[in-house]
């Protein structure tokens, strides 16, 4: 169970507790500012009226930002509305692009070709031939690299095999 929080009656003990807790509070404020890249301002007045303050950047800048924000909230109790028309048009545009790309992919697979003109089909044929040419070139290049690698291994192991045979022959003599 948490202990009850109440005013410390002894003035000296209250002052010591205030000093320790103030240091801890300032340390936490600084950590929050550093770890979370937040603008933090902390203003504390002691019972005697002594001012203590901490600001992660400029205290005046943070207070100005706070004033501007609170004035805006006073005018409307909501966050500034997002321009839904702009977002809706972006969404519609992206949706159209996705639909067009999906249709093009299906057509490249030979689906949904009805309604295309002869020129469009011819253009698609050229694109497919160019793509096939790139695939075949890449495949041929990979095959050649593998063949060269295997030839190098065969030469290396063939050389080793010849050395073993020579050693074998010299040991028999």
VENNOR-V924844 format. One record per pair of residues at least 12 apart in sequence whose C-alpha atoms are under 10 Angstrom apart, sorted by the first residue. I is the first residue (numbers start at 1). J is the second residue. If there is no record, write none. Layout:
i=I j=J
i=I j=J
This chain:
i=14 j=47
i=15 j=46
i=15 j=47
i=15 j=48
i=18 j=46
i=18 j=47
i=19 j=46
i=22 j=44
i=22 j=46
i=22 j=52
i=22 j=53
i=25 j=42
i=25 j=44
i=25 j=54
i=26 j=41
i=26 j=42
i=26 j=43
i=26 j=44
i=26 j=52
i=26 j=53
i=26 j=54
i=26 j=55
i=27 j=54
i=29 j=41
i=29 j=42
i=29 j=54
i=29 j=55
i=29 j=56
i=30 j=42
i=30 j=54
i=30 j=55
i=30 j=56
i=31 j=56
i=32 j=56
i=33 j=55
i=33 j=56
i=33 j=57
i=34 j=56
i=37 j=56
i=38 j=56
i=38 j=57
i=39 j=55
i=39 j=56
i=39 j=57
i=39 j=58
i=39 j=59
i=39 j=61
i=39 j=62
i=39 j=65
i=40 j=54
i=40 j=55
i=40 j=56
i=40 j=57
i=40 j=58
i=40 j=59
i=40 j=62
i=40 j=63
i=41 j=53
i=41 j=54
i=41 j=55
i=41 j=56
i=41 j=57
i=41 j=58
i=41 j=59
i=41 j=60
i=41 j=61
i=41 j=62
i=41 j=63
i=41 j=66
i=42 j=54
i=42 j=55
i=42 j=56
i=42 j=59
i=43 j=55
i=43 j=59
i=104 j=124
i=107 j=121
i=107 j=124
i=108 j=124
i=108 j=125
i=108 j=127
i=108 j=128
i=109 j=128
i=110 j=124
